[in-house]
Amino acid sequence: MRLLLLACYELGHQPLSLAWPLAFLKRAGFSATALDLSVESLDDEALKQADFIGVAAPMHTALRLGVTVARRARALNPRAHLCFYGLYAQLNAGLLFERKLADSVIAGEMEAVLVSLVRVLSEGHDWTRIPGVASSGTTPTPTPTLTRLPFPIPERSALSPLKRYARYLPAALAPALPDGERAGGRPQLAGYVEASRGCLHTCAHCPIVPIYNGRFFVVPAEVVLADIEQQVNVGARHITFGDPDFLNGPKHALTLARKLHARWPALTFDVTTRIEHILRHRALFPELAQLGGTFVVSAIESVSDHVLARLHKGHTVADIETALDILDGAGLALQPTLIAFTPWTTLADYLAQLEFIRERGLIHHISPVQLSIRLLLPPGSPLVNAPDAAEWLGELEPEAFTYRWTHPDPRLDALHAQVAARVAEATACSEPAEAIFESVRRLAYAAAGQTPPAGATAPLRPPPPRLTENWFC
């Protein structure tokens, strides 16, 4: 069979949604062509020749782009088997089948299932009864596979080189490079690995929860380190641990960080973890900084305790303050992510969020796009069954793969539109972060019929180390 695997967007890093399946298929004796359409082009001939087309949908943006490709594939090659895989494929399987954009959908710990599907298709047998494979005819509601896998080393040799992806921008005192030079502010090639998949926690808005339901699976340390090594060998000087939460398994995480530093003392890294884990494992962070950690991404989401409770985040605003102190003490930069607009966010909450950022000097730590992030409600989200949903929930929008919702206070929807437009315009023009932030602040206070307070701004923290690609879904 001629196998074609497509990724569409993965936050600016070389996609594991291609590297893992390629490795599993290779081990089973299959070869495949893999393309990342965020950096590569797809010609019609590749679609016409494929017998099997797998479209990775680990995030909402990737799904929407993948649907465009699927329509093109259907028109050019209706005989090809179209398979969507990943978190958002699972959540939107019904819509994909209804619109005849997928023959099959798989999710969860799905690479072994993918291999089984390819093998059965290549043998010409009935594939609709394979456990873990959803199809429109027999099992339109997918059951995600949650079985521990024997992981091979991700197969990256056929993927686009790291230079085509997001770079790491070190702070002024970056570690020395192997050749003895100081990195200074020069962009560095960045690699990406995952030490675990799934998540122990059940935040109400998270797309991982309907698939993993509080479970997570570690990737063996030797596999992760081998994956890091192959990226270091092609120039990576920084590694992102892209686990949903690096500290779901704190012993596993610390073991990896220690072995990474022992093998590559100049290599830096970043991790993602929840505020709750920063507090619970506060003693780990000074060591993580000594081992090469430079920043921590954490989904603070809101500075309203009411909103945090609705999202089941497991932390409070006071906890955010404590986490910030812990990371400051360890010498690690906090890079918060937000859900700035939810049905429960009041105008006062939004203003409080802006003042929180301003008063703590975090303007450089929060990408401007975060100020415009609006709650996404894909099919399967438990929030669509919230007790007050009738007050704000609208219809499922098939083209957008999300439920429409309208804020009970129309000023918030109007403000969201203004902020999103302003951030997009300013980012396109490369305006300074301070200028973008102040323009959003003026819009927010104007929406409340107020003038921004004229008090002194807290000293800005210096721009932290970061990646050149901003997080969003």
C-alpha positions as CSV (number, residue, x, y, z in Angstrom):
1,M,0.0,0.0,0.0
2,R,1.0,3.6,-0.6
3,L,0.7,5.3,2.7
4,L,0.5,9.1,3.1
5,L,0.5,10.6,6.6
6,L,-0.3,14.3,6.9
7,A,0.2,16.8,9.8
8,C,-1.2,20.3,9.5
9,Y,-0.1,22.2,12.5
10,E,1.5,21.4,15.9
11,L,2.5,24.7,17.5
12,G,5.5,25.2,15.4
13,H,7.4,22.0,16.3
14,Q,8.4,19.0,14.3
15,P,5.2,16.8,14.6
16,L,5.3,13.8,16.8
17,S,1.9,13.0,15.2
18,L,4.0,11.9,12.2
19,A,7.2,10.7,14.0
20,W,5.4,8.2,16.3
21,P,3.2,6.6,13.6
22,L,6.2,6.4,11.2
23,A,8.2,4.5,13.8
24,F,5.4,2.0,14.6
25,L,4.8,1.4,10.9
26,K,8.5,1.0,10.1
27,R,8.8,-1.6,12.9
28,A,5.9,-3.5,11.4
29,G,7.5,-3.5,7.9
30,F,5.5,-0.6,6.3
31,S,7.0,2.5,4.8
32,A,5.0,5.8,4.4
33,T,5.4,9.2,3.0
34,A,4.9,11.9,5.7
35,L,4.3,15.6,5.1
36,D,3.9,18.5,7.6
37,L,1.7,20.9,5.7
38,S,2.6,23.8,8.0
39,V,6.0,23.9,6.4
40,E,5.7,21.7,3.2
41,S,3.4,21.8,0.2
42,L,1.2,18.9,-0.9
43,D,0.8,18.4,-4.6
44,D,-2.2,16.7,-6.2
45,E,-0.2,13.8,-7.4
46,A,0.6,12.6,-3.9
47,L,-3.1,12.5,-3.0
48,K,-4.0,10.7,-6.3
49,Q,-1.4,8.0,-5.7
50,A,-2.1,7.2,-2.1
51,D,-4.1,4.1,-1.0
52,F,-4.2,5.3,2.6
53,I,-4.3,8.9,3.8
54,G,-3.9,9.5,7.5
55,V,-4.6,13.0,8.8
56,A,-3.3,14.0,12.3
57,A,-5.7,16.1,14.4
58,P,-4.1,16.5,17.8
59,M,-5.5,20.0,18.1
60,H,-8.4,22.2,16.9
61,T,-6.4,24.2,14.3
62,A,-5.0,21.0,12.9
63,L,-8.4,19.5,12.5
64,R,-9.8,22.5,10.6
65,L,-6.8,22.5,8.3
66,G,-7.0,18.8,7.9
67,V,-10.6,18.9,6.8
68,T,-9.6,21.1,3.9
69,V,-7.1,18.6,2.8
70,A,-9.6,15.7,3.2
71,R,-12.0,17.4,0.9
72,R,-9.3,17.8,-1.7
73,A,-8.3,14.2,-1.3
74,R,-11.9,13.0,-1.7
75,A,-12.3,15.0,-4.9
76,L,-9.0,13.7,-6.4
77,N,-8.9,10.2,-5.1
78,P,-12.2,8.8,-3.8
79,R,-10.8,5.3,-3.6
80,A,-8.3,6.1,-0.9
81,H,-9.0,5.2,2.7
82,L,-9.2,8.4,4.8
83,C,-8.3,8.0,8.4
84,F,-8.3,10.9,11.0
85,Y,-6.4,10.3,14.2
86,G,-5.8,12.2,17.4
87,L,-7.7,14.0,20.1
88,Y,-9.8,16.2,17.9
89,A,-10.5,13.4,15.5
90,Q,-12.1,11.5,18.3
91,L,-14.1,14.4,19.6
92,N,-15.5,15.2,16.1
93,A,-15.8,11.7,14.7
94,G,-19.6,12.1,14.2
95,L,-19.2,15.2,12.2
96,L,-16.3,13.7,10.1
97,F,-18.4,10.6,9.3
98,E,-21.6,12.6,8.6
99,R,-19.8,14.8,6.1
100,K,-18.0,11.7,4.6
101,L,-14.6,13.2,5.3
102,A,-13.3,10.1,7.1
103,D,-13.6,6.4,6.6
104,S,-12.1,5.7,10.0
105,V,-11.2,7.5,13.2
106,I,-8.7,6.4,15.9
107,A,-7.5,8.0,19.1
108,G,-5.8,7.5,22.4
109,E,-2.8,5.3,22.5
110,M,-3.5,4.6,18.8
111,E,-0.3,3.8,16.9
112,A,-0.6,0.0,17.3
113,V,-4.2,0.3,16.1
114,L,-3.1,2.3,13.1
115,V,-0.6,-0.5,12.2
116,S,-3.4,-3.0,12.5
117,L,-5.7,-1.0,10.3
118,V,-3.0,-0.6,7.6
119,R,-2.1,-4.3,7.8
120,V,-5.8,-5.4,7.4
121,L,-6.4,-3.0,4.6
122,S,-3.2,-4.2,2.8
123,E,-4.5,-7.7,3.0
124,G,-7.9,-6.8,1.6
125,H,-9.8,-8.0,4.7
126,D,-12.7,-6.4,6.6
127,W,-11.2,-3.6,8.7
128,T,-14.4,-2.4,10.3
129,R,-14.2,-4.8,13.2
130,I,-10.7,-3.9,14.4
131,P,-10.8,-2.9,18.1
132,G,-10.2,0.8,18.5
133,V,-11.2,1.7,14.9
134,A,-14.4,3.7,14.5
135,S,-16.2,3.7,11.1
136,S,-19.4,5.3,9.9
137,G,-21.1,2.0,9.2
138,T,-20.3,-0.1,12.3
139,T,-18.9,1.9,15.2
140,P,-19.6,5.6,14.6
141,T,-18.8,6.4,18.2
142,P,-15.1,5.8,18.8
143,T,-13.8,4.0,21.8
144,P,-10.3,5.3,22.4
145,T,-7.5,2.8,22.9
146,L,-5.9,3.1,26.3
147,T,-3.4,0.4,26.4
148,R,0.3,0.8,27.2
149,L,2.4,0.7,24.1
150,P,5.9,-0.7,23.4
151,F,7.3,2.6,22.2
152,P,10.0,2.7,19.5
153,I,12.2,5.8,19.0
154,P,10.2,8.3,17.0
155,E,11.1,8.3,13.3
156,R,12.3,11.8,12.3
157,S,14.6,11.1,9.4
158,A,12.0,11.8,6.8
159,L,10.6,14.9,8.4
160,S,11.4,18.5,7.6
161,P,14.5,19.8,9.4
162,L,14.4,21.6,12.7
163,K,15.5,24.9,11.0
164,R,12.0,25.1,9.5
165,Y,10.3,25.2,12.9
166,A,10.1,27.5,15.9
167,R,13.4,28.6,17.5
168,Y,14.3,29.1,21.1
169,L,15.2,32.6,22.1
170,P,17.5,32.5,25.2
171,A,17.7,35.1,27.9
172,A,20.9,37.2,28.0
173,L,22.6,34.7,30.3
174,A,22.1,31.6,28.3
175,P,24.3,28.6,29.0
176,A,27.5,28.3,27.0
177,L,27.2,26.3,23.8
178,P,29.5,23.3,23.2
179,D,31.8,25.4,21.1
180,G,32.4,27.7,24.0
181,E,30.3,30.6,22.6
182,R,27.6,32.3,24.5
183,A,24.1,32.0,23.0
184,G,23.2,35.5,24.0
185,G,20.0,36.5,22.3
186,R,20.5,34.5,19.1
187,P,17.7,32.1,18.1
188,Q,18.6,28.4,18.7
189,L,17.2,25.3,17.0
190,A,14.6,23.7,19.3
191,G,13.6,20.1,19.6
192,Y,10.4,18.6,21.0
193,V,9.7,15.4,22.9
194,E,6.9,14.0,25.1
195,A,7.8,12.0,28.2
196,S,4.2,11.1,28.9
197,R,0.8,11.1,27.2
198,G,-2.7,11.7,28.6
199,C,-3.2,13.4,31.9
200,L,-4.1,12.5,35.5
201,H,-6.4,15.5,35.8
202,T,-9.9,16.2,34.6
203,C,-10.2,20.0,33.9
204,A,-13.7,20.6,32.5
205,H,-12.5,22.4,29.3
206,C,-9.6,20.1,28.3
207,P,-9.9,18.0,25.2
208,I,-7.7,15.3,26.7
209,V,-10.2,14.4,29.4
210,P,-13.0,12.8,27.2
211,I,-10.3,10.6,25.6
212,Y,-8.0,9.7,28.6
213,N,-10.4,10.3,31.5
214,G,-7.7,10.9,34.1
215,R,-5.2,8.3,32.8
216,F,-1.7,9.0,31.5
217,F,1.1,6.8,30.1
218,V,4.8,7.4,30.5
219,V,7.2,7.0,27.6
220,P,10.3,5.0,28.8
221,A,13.2,7.3,29.7
222,E,15.6,5.5,27.3
223,V,13.2,6.2,24.4
224,V,12.8,9.9,25.3
225,L,16.6,10.3,25.7
226,A,17.2,8.6,22.3
227,D,14.7,11.0,20.8
228,I,16.5,14.0,22.3
229,E,19.8,12.6,21.1
230,Q,18.7,12.5,17.5
231,Q,17.5,16.0,17.7
232,V,20.7,17.3,19.4
233,N,22.7,15.5,16.7
234,V,21.0,17.7,14.0
235,G,21.5,21.0,15.9
236,A,18.9,21.3,18.7
237,R,20.1,23.4,21.6
238,H,16.9,23.5,23.5
239,I,14.2,20.8,24.1
240,T,10.5,21.4,24.9
241,F,8.9,18.7,27.0
242,G,5.5,18.9,25.5
243,D,3.6,16.6,27.8
244,P,0.2,17.8,28.9
245,D,1.7,17.9,32.3
246,F,5.4,17.1,32.8
247,L,4.9,16.5,36.6
248,N,2.1,13.9,36.3
249,G,5.0,11.5,37.0
250,P,7.4,13.6,39.1
251,K,10.0,10.8,39.6
252,H,10.0,10.0,35.9
253,A,10.3,13.7,35.0
254,L,13.2,14.3,37.4
255,T,15.1,11.2,36.3
256,L,14.8,12.5,32.7
257,A,16.0,16.0,33.5
258,R,19.0,14.6,35.4
259,K,20.0,12.3,32.6
260,L,19.5,15.0,30.0
261,H,21.8,17.3,31.9
262,A,24.4,14.7,32.6
263,R,24.6,13.8,28.9
264,W,24.2,17.4,27.4
265,P,25.2,19.9,30.1
266,A,24.6,22.9,27.8
267,L,21.2,21.8,26.7
268,T,18.2,23.9,28.0
269,F,14.6,22.8,28.2
270,D,11.1,24.0,29.1
271,V,8.2,22.1,30.6
272,T,4.5,22.4,31.0
273,T,2.8,21.8,34.3
274,R,-0.2,22.9,36.3
275,I,-0.2,25.4,39.1
276,E,-1.2,22.7,41.6
277,H,1.9,20.8,40.7
278,I,4.2,23.8,41.1
279,L,2.9,24.1,44.7
280,R,3.0,20.4,45.5
281,H,6.5,19.8,44.0
282,R,8.0,23.2,44.9
283,A,11.2,21.6,46.0
284,L,11.9,20.2,42.5
285,F,12.1,23.6,40.7
286,P,15.5,24.9,41.9
287,E,17.0,21.6,40.7
288,L,15.2,21.7,37.4
289,A,16.7,25.2,36.9
290,Q,20.2,23.9,37.7
291,L,19.6,21.0,35.2
292,G,18.9,23.4,32.3
293,G,15.3,24.4,32.8
294,T,14.6,28.0,31.7
295,F,10.9,28.5,31.7
296,V,7.6,26.8,32.7
297,V,4.3,27.0,30.8
298,S,1.3,26.8,33.1
299,A,-2.4,27.2,32.3
300,I,-3.4,29.8,34.9
301,E,-6.5,30.4,32.7
302,S,-8.1,33.1,34.8
303,V,-7.7,35.3,37.9
304,S,-11.3,34.7,38.9
305,D,-11.8,32.0,41.5
306,H,-15.3,31.5,40.2
307,V,-14.1,30.9,36.7
308,L,-11.4,28.6,37.9
309,A,-13.9,26.5,39.8
310,R,-16.2,26.2,36.8
311,L,-13.2,24.9,34.8
312,H,-12.2,22.5,37.6
313,K,-8.7,23.8,37.4
314,G,-7.7,22.7,40.9
315,H,-6.1,26.0,41.9
316,T,-7.0,29.5,43.1
317,V,-5.8,33.0,42.4
318,A,-3.8,32.9,45.6
319,D,-2.2,29.6,44.3
320,I,-1.1,31.5,41.2
321,E,0.6,34.1,43.3
322,T,2.4,31.4,45.3
323,A,3.5,29.5,42.2
324,L,4.9,32.7,40.8
325,D,7.0,33.2,44.0
326,I,8.2,29.6,43.8
327,L,9.4,29.9,40.2
328,D,10.9,33.3,40.9
329,G,12.9,31.8,43.7
330,A,14.1,29.0,41.5
331,G,15.1,31.3,38.7
332,L,12.5,30.0,36.3
333,A,10.3,32.2,34.2
334,L,6.5,31.5,34.3
335,Q,4.8,31.7,30.9
336,P,1.1,31.6,31.7
337,T,-1.7,30.7,29.3
338,L,-5.2,32.0,29.6
339,I,-8.8,31.4,28.6
340,A,-9.5,35.1,28.7
341,F,-13.1,34.9,27.7
342,T,-15.6,32.3,29.1
343,P,-19.4,32.4,29.7
344,W,-18.6,33.1,33.4
345,T,-15.9,35.8,32.9
346,T,-17.3,39.2,33.9
347,L,-16.0,42.5,32.6
348,A,-14.6,43.1,36.1
349,D,-12.8,39.7,35.9
350,Y,-11.2,40.7,32.6
351,L,-10.0,44.0,34.0
352,A,-8.7,42.3,37.0
353,Q,-6.7,39.9,34.8
354,L,-5.1,42.8,33.0
355,E,-4.2,44.5,36.3
356,F,-2.8,41.2,37.6
357,I,-0.5,41.0,34.6
358,R,0.5,44.7,34.8
359,E,1.0,44.8,38.6
360,R,3.3,41.8,38.5
361,G,5.3,43.0,35.5
362,L,4.3,40.0,33.4
363,I,3.6,41.8,30.1
364,H,6.5,40.1,28.4
365,H,5.6,36.7,29.8
366,I,2.2,36.5,28.3
367,S,1.8,36.4,24.5
368,P,-0.7,39.1,23.4
369,V,-2.8,36.3,21.7
370,Q,-3.5,35.0,25.1
371,L,-5.5,38.1,25.9
372,S,-8.0,37.1,23.1
373,I,-8.4,33.4,23.8
374,R,-12.0,32.4,23.9
375,L,-13.3,29.1,25.4
376,L,-13.6,26.4,22.8
377,L,-16.4,23.9,23.2
378,P,-15.8,20.8,21.0
379,P,-18.3,18.0,20.8
380,G,-17.9,15.9,24.0
381,S,-17.0,18.8,26.2
382,P,-18.7,18.3,29.6
383,L,-19.3,22.0,29.8
384,V,-22.1,21.8,27.3
385,N,-24.0,20.0,30.0
386,A,-23.3,22.7,32.6
387,P,-26.3,23.6,34.8
388,D,-26.5,27.1,33.4
389,A,-25.8,26.2,29.8
390,A,-29.2,27.3,28.6
391,E,-28.2,30.9,29.5
392,W,-25.3,30.9,27.0
393,L,-24.9,27.7,24.9
394,G,-25.8,27.8,21.2
395,E,-25.9,25.3,18.4
396,L,-23.0,23.1,17.3
397,E,-21.3,24.8,14.3
398,P,-20.2,21.9,12.1
399,E,-17.8,24.0,10.0
400,A,-16.0,25.3,13.1
401,F,-16.2,22.0,15.0
402,T,-17.3,23.8,18.2
403,Y,-20.4,24.9,19.9
404,R,-21.4,28.5,19.6
405,W,-21.8,30.4,22.8
406,T,-23.0,33.9,23.6
407,H,-22.0,35.7,26.7
408,P,-24.9,36.8,28.9
409,D,-23.3,40.3,29.0
410,P,-23.0,41.4,25.3
411,R,-20.2,43.8,26.3
412,L,-17.9,40.8,26.6
413,D,-18.6,39.4,23.1
414,A,-18.1,42.9,21.7
415,L,-14.8,43.3,23.6
416,H,-13.6,39.9,22.5
417,A,-14.1,40.9,18.8
418,Q,-12.2,44.1,19.4
419,V,-9.3,42.5,21.3
420,A,-8.9,39.7,18.8
421,A,-8.8,42.2,15.9
422,R,-6.4,44.5,17.7
423,V,-4.0,41.7,18.7
424,A,-4.0,40.3,15.2
425,E,-3.3,43.7,13.6
426,A,-0.6,44.6,16.1
427,T,1.1,41.2,16.0
428,A,1.2,41.4,12.2
429,C,2.9,44.8,12.5
430,S,5.4,43.5,15.2
431,E,4.3,46.1,17.7
432,P,6.0,46.0,21.1
433,A,4.3,43.9,23.7
434,E,3.8,46.9,26.0
435,A,2.0,48.8,23.3
436,I,-0.3,45.9,22.5
437,F,-1.1,45.4,26.1
438,E,-1.9,49.0,26.8
439,S,-4.1,49.2,23.7
440,V,-6.1,46.1,24.9
441,R,-6.3,47.7,28.4
442,R,-7.8,50.8,27.0
443,L,-10.4,48.8,25.0
444,A,-11.3,46.9,28.1
445,Y,-11.8,49.9,30.3
446,A,-13.7,51.7,27.5
447,A,-16.1,48.7,27.4
448,A,-16.7,49.2,31.1
449,G,-17.2,52.9,30.6
450,Q,-14.1,53.7,32.6
451,T,-10.7,55.3,32.2
452,P,-7.6,53.1,32.9
453,P,-6.2,53.9,36.4
454,A,-3.2,56.1,36.1
455,G,-1.1,54.4,38.9
456,A,2.5,53.6,38.3
457,T,3.2,50.4,36.4
458,A,5.2,47.8,38.2
459,P,8.7,47.3,36.9
460,L,8.6,45.0,33.9
461,R,10.3,41.7,34.3
462,P,12.9,41.3,31.5
463,P,11.7,39.4,28.4
464,P,12.0,35.7,29.4
465,P,13.5,32.9,27.3
466,R,10.8,31.7,25.0
467,L,10.0,30.0,21.7
468,T,9.2,32.0,18.6
469,E,5.8,30.2,18.2
470,N,3.1,31.4,20.5
471,W,0.8,28.8,22.2
472,F,-2.8,28.6,21.2
473,C,-5.2,25.8,20.4
